[in-house]
């Protein structure tokens, strides 16, 4: 009897061991569906070669701050000249890429005009304004820049089932030149000849900055860029500026996307004929075409 019990016990043990081994072999390997970036599992992205992107956009923008003319006359708030109402303007960007390098051409335009009634007497350069006069003012500014960027860091997280990285990102430093073409005109309605004054300036300054972008499965992207420009007073001109942009892009196909964002361009421009200390700010939206 003891021998029979021992045989049965050994047989059951052998069957249990075989069943456990079979279950172990049949169990699927655990899946790692985590995002590699957040788990620290990512690798540097390879350069993409040549790329061309064209991005036209509309900009719902208004000028703000103080504007005026030379001759040591005081500046006037844009709201006092009815120049602070938002207006639809536009622009475009062209980006040429090769490996880690990018060459960008950017331009935007804003204009505004308005009529206001002077609350008190003031001087707009050589134009005397009496209390109660109706002033018609026109603001016009074109901003263009050329920038060279170099990618200093990038990564691509582990790919999804289609071989597309779940998350990719890049950081680049930029440098270049920014040009301002700015004019301001004021006149007294019904004032007759000589009751009009105009000033304009064209100025170029060097800029430096950065651009950061993070992309999700090459469909959704968030980008942020900032650059600063400055040129001390030379002859009768000086300038400084800060350009901040935050945007969101959705790309339903590899070659076409739509984007929306917010742009703030702060500037301080001074010339013997005209001055501006303020900003252009507002929402923008457009398309991105990739070749």
Secondary structure, 3 states (H helix, E strand, C coil): CHHHHHHHHHHHHHHHHHHHHHHHHHCCCCCCCCCHHHHCCEECCCCCCEEEEEEEEEEEEEEEEEEEECCCCCCEEHHHHCCCCCEEEEEEEEEEEECCEEEEEEEEEEEEEEEEECCCCEEECCEEECCCCEEEEEEEEEEEEEEEEEEEEEEEECECCCCCECEEEEEEEEEEEEEEEEEEEEEECCCCCCCEEEEEEEEEEEEEEEEEEEEECCCEEEEEEEEEEEEEEECCEEEEEEEEEEEEEEEEECCEEEEEEEEEEEEEEECCCEEEEEEEEEEEEEEEEEC
